[in-house]
Amino acid sequence: MTKLAIVTGAGQGIGEGIAHRLAKDGFAIAVADINGKTADKVTTDLVNDGYTAKSYHIDVADRERVFELVQKAVADLGELAVYVNNAGVAFIDEIVDSAEKDIRRLLDVNLLGTYWGTQAAAEQFKKQGHGGRIVNAASLAGVEASALQSAYSISKFGVRGITQAASKELAKDQITVNAYDPGIVRTPLRDGIDKRTAEIKGISVAEQQKNCLSEISLGREATPEDVAKVVSWFASPDAAYITGQSILVDGGMRYQ
């Protein structure tokens, strides 16, 4: 039987890396993204590599669309095994300058989008009757809040809260819920963060990136593949007894 993994925000960056890794692990991939063009490209790449994949255009802030995504993907690709709440947005600004529309949009996508995805996946897993895996994108900023990223930090602390609460409620159904906490991962999202942070601090982007790199014990930024390996483990039989946890994937920036 085909195993389905739905990955939101899979059109680029970490999500794209997760989609490719889970495809390699044997899952059919529902490539879900707000950007239909990038979702189609990732899907084409996967299919050209011999994997099963289909793209879905979705804004995860829309609860109804998230539930529809699960229904359509199951109808198209088979029984749901893994749901990855990876979609997210970020903006950089001081608290006093942060715009209401930016804050609301970020929370709608990062926090509520994860809530809706968890609800929709759990509903499907309960219907199927034999468990499943939900994996959420938290962040280093959800372990220790970041200056200039107040709204983002709030959202990621919230994701860790959703992860713990859902894991307690869903364990009786053999549904595990875990999260990954990336540090600095070189993606288009990170490029934007570095550019805006450098502007506010009055330094060059190169200086900003050098300062961040100095905080990483292993001496390099993460790649999407580094994060995808952790998601792969959460989705594997080896992690069947792990739930309610979040794992830092930061090369040694912070220690718990």
N, C-alpha and C positions, 0 to 999 in steps of 0.2 A: 504494500500500500504506500502511495506517495505521501511523504511527510511535507507539510506546508509550513514555511516560515514567512510571516509578514514583517517587513522592516519598513518603518516610516522614516521619512527623511533620507531615503536611500538613493537619491539622485546625485549625491556628491559626498565627498569627505568621509567621515567616519561611517555613515550609513552605507555608502557604496562599498567600503571595505568589509563591512559586516555582511552585506548581500553576497559578495563574492566568496567570503569564507564559509558561510552557511550553505551556499550552493556546492562548494567543494566537499562539505560534510554530508551531502546527499539530500538536502532539502530542495523542494521546489520553492521558488522565491516570488513573493508578491512585492514588487518594487513600488512603494508608495511614496509620493512626493508632491508638494504643491507646485513644483515646476515640472510640467508634463514633458518638456523636451529633454531635460536631464534624466528623468525617469525612463523615458523611451530609449535613451542612449545606453544607460546601464543595462536595461533589459536586452537590448540588441547585443551588447558585449557578452552577456551571460549566455544567451542562446547560441551565439557564434562559438563560444567555448564548449558547447555541448550540454549546457544545463537547461533545466526547465524554469522559465520565468515569464511573468506578465506584469505590465506596468499599470499603475492606477494613479489618477490625478486626484489629490485630496488635500484639503486643509484640515489638519487634525483638531483645530479649534472648533470645528463644527461637529457636535456630538452625533447627530443623525448620520452624517457622512462617514464617520468612523465605524458605526455599526453596519452601515451598508458595505463598507470596505471588507469587513470580515465575512459578511454573507456572500459577496461576489467572489472573493478570493477562494473561499471554500468550494463554491459551486464550480469555479474554473479550474482549481488546482488540487483539490482534495482536502482531506481532514487536517485541521489546524493542529500543529505541534508546538510552535514557538511564535510568540508575538513580541517584537522588539519596538518599544516606545523610544525611538531615537530622534525623532524630529524636534528641532529646537531653533530658537533665534536668540540673538544677543544685541545689546546696544551698550555703548560706553558713555557715561556722563556722571557728573557729581550728583548727589542726591538732590540738592536744591535746584539743579537745572534739568532734572529728568522730566520729560513731558508725559502728561497723563496718557495720551494715546499710545506712546511707546511702552509704557509700563503695562497698560491693559493688554496690549497685543502680545507682549512677551509672556505674561501670566496665562493668557488664553491658550497660547501654543505650548509652552513648556510645562506648565502645571496642570491646567485643565485638559490639555491634549493627552497627557499621560494618564490622567484620571479616566477620561473617556475610553482610551485604548485598553486600560486595565479592566474596565467594566465590560467592554465588548468582547475581549478575549476570554474573560472569566465566564461570561454567559455561554459562549461557544464551547469552552472546555467542559462546563457542567452538562451541556446538552450531549456532548460526545461520551461523557461518563468514565473517562480513564485518565484524568490528569492533564497536565500541560505545563509549559514554561512561559513565564512573562519576564522579560528583561528590560529594565528601564535605564535611560540615560540620566544619571545624576552628574556630578562634577566635583573636582577639587574645591570649587567655589561653594559647594554644598556641604563641605567638611569644615572649611575655614573661609568665611566670607571675604570677597575681594573688594578692595577699594575701587571706585568708579564702576562697579558692577553690582550695585545694591539690588536691583530688581532681579537680575540673573541669579544672584546668590540666594535670594528669597525663594525663587522658583526651584532651585536645585536642592535646598534644604527640604522644601515641600515634597519633591520627588522621593527623597529618602524616607520621608514620613509615609507617603503613599505605599512605598515598597514594604515597609515594616508592617503597617496596618493591614494591607491586603494579604501579606504572607500569613498573618495570624488567622485571618478569616477563611482563607482559601485552602489551608493545609489539609483540612478534613476531606477535601476533594482531590488531594494529591496534585494540587497546582502550586508550583513554586514561583516565588516572586523575588527577584534579585536585581541589583543595580551595579553599574560600572561608573567609576568616578575618574574621568580622564583629567590629566593635567594639561600640558601644552601640546597640542596636536596640530601639526601644520596642515591646515585646511583653508578653504576660502573664508570660512567664518573667522578663523584665527587671524588671517591676514587683515580683516576689517577691524578686529579688536586691537591689534598692534598699531595700525595706522591711527585710529582715533585716540588711543592711549598716548601715543607719542605726541600728537597734536596738543592734547591737554597739558602734558608735562613739559612741552616745549623742547623736546629732544627729537633726534632722528629715529626713524623706524629701526634702523640698524642698531642704534643704542638701546632702544626698547627691547629688541629681541636678544641682544647680548646680556642685558640685565636679567631677563627671564631665564636664559640658559644657565646663568651662574647659580641659580637656585636648584638646578636639577643634579642630583648626586651622580647619576649615570652619564652626565655630560652630553646628552643629546635630547632633542625633542622626540615625542612619540610620533609614530605613524598611525594611520587608520588601521593598518594590519595589526599593530600591537594591541589596540583596543578590541579588534575583531576576534583575536585569539581568546580573550577573556569571555566574550559573548559566546563563542563556540563552546567553551568549557561549561558555562552555565546551561547551555542547551544540550549538553551531552549526558549520557548515562552516568558518567563519573561524578556529576554534580547533583544527583538525584536526592541526596540528603542535605543539600544546602538550600536554605530559604531565609528571606528577610535580611540578606546581607548586601553590603555595598563594598566593592573592592577598588581601592585607589590604583589607577594605571598612570602613574606620574613620574616614574623613574627615580623616585626618592626625593620628592619636594616636601612632602609632609608625612608625619608618622603618627599612627594611632595606637 
